Amino acid sequence: MTRTLSLALLSCLVWAPAQAEPPASQPTHDHVHQAMAAGPFQDGSIYPLATPLETHTGAKVKLALYQGHPVIVSMFFARCTSACPMLIRDVKKLEAGLDADVRDKVRVLLVTFDFERDDPAALTKLAELHGVDLKRWTFARAPDDEATRELAGALGIKYRRGPEGDYNHSSVITALDANGRPLGRIEGLSQDSTALRATLNAAAKR
Amino acid sequence: MRSGWIIGLALMAAPALAAPPAAVRVGPAAFKPMYPAPGDPERLPVAAFLLDDRQVTNGEFLAFVNAQPGWRRDQVADVRADKGYLSHWAAADDLGPPGDSNRAEQPVTRVSWYAAKAYCAARGARLPTELEWETAAAADGTRVDARDDPKVQAERLSWYAQPTRGQMRASGSGPANRWGARDLHGLVWEWVYDYNGTMVTGDNREGDGPDTQQFCGSGAISAADGAAYAAFMRYALRGSLGAAFTLRNLGFRCAQSVTPKSPTKEDSRK
């Protein structure tokens, strides 16, 4: 308990207050060693991956765009007709079940497998279709399969591109703390999200 | 006498001075996967590619870690490698006195997918895809695809049946298969680029349908017949891996795409 608290305090000292929205642009200043080492992220944070992402607004950001907030993260693709709408519905349900003050702090990041076809226009269309709060939700794509697979690897998500360009994939919803550390996950659709909801409520209150 | 002793020590301390792996050309091929993914044709085209003839060694990986200290076991981020990463070495930058698996010439193991991928990238190469790896591994000494041969199946299965113990053979010490690649069987498991491309359901006892609640597009794989069991072991292992996982008997080798060129006589003889 004490250790977690002191890490949280440390993080407040080290970083500026979190932005409400991803920045419009971010300078890339990765040095090889910096990119490889854990840096300020500890305890299994996925943010050292520094996955480059292009959001539904066309903004170029990195994976840690919501650093400072607990994050619900998952992967999908726009042309997915059955599982992905259900997945997004599950995320919305999870979010809706959070305490109100927690919900304001929590962000949602959905990254597509289909980096080729799910451009910002397609992602925006999907976002509007699902009627989500785009002040707290980001749909994004990585630049190539390798970056996509790095993120999927960190989230324990399996996927494979089919011959028609569609994707077979597992459905996994992961909660990250303010430093990108996975706190818990739900595997499969329409699962009981009670535990994950409690985890997020607790994480947001720290 | 004394100078010989010092030279001997220096040689022991230095990473292996063995020759780099040879790149053997595999394919093109029309590969019949043991476990076709939904929607796949019966045979999948595999463009010709270059494959290292042997696994990356401890010595080679040490040189990489020294060149890119961010990949040292005491510097790497948790997300990129678990606690077992390079734990068989004496120190972050030292293989240590030769033991069971830390000799310079042995295949490096206890490396994650991220680490293996980064090593290959540093060489201007990449990890082979699962399809490429399986295509290369279907061969034996004389045949491009020896998978239907019961003797070959038995031999490969018998390796899987043995627990890993004792000293690992040196990388490249096995005989070359038809393509020139060595030890795709019988030494260590190997990372592939799309290790997480096969959806494996944990348990098939509840029902026989694909688990559509878990996986978009279905995809439970089942061992249809005994001949496929060796392949099943590999697919099951890959399906159980996480990107940051490291295993005592999981190593890798690198691959490279072949630059497109005009078709040769060989290409047309499919």
Interface residues (C-beta under 8 A of the other chain):
Chain A: V32 H33 Q34 A35 M36 A37 A38 G39 F41 Q42 D43 G44 S45 I46 Y47 P48 L49 C80 S82 A83 C84 E146 R149 E150 A152 G153 A154 G156 I157 K158 Y159 R160 G162 P163 E164 D166 Y167 N168 H169 S170 S171 E187 G188 L189 S190
Chain B: A37 P38 G39 D40 P41 Q68 P69 G70 W71 Q75 V76 A77 D78 V79 R80 W113 Y114 K117 A118 Y193 D194 N196 G197 T198 M199 D211 T212 Q213 Q214 F215 C216 G217 S218 G219 G239 G242 A243 A244
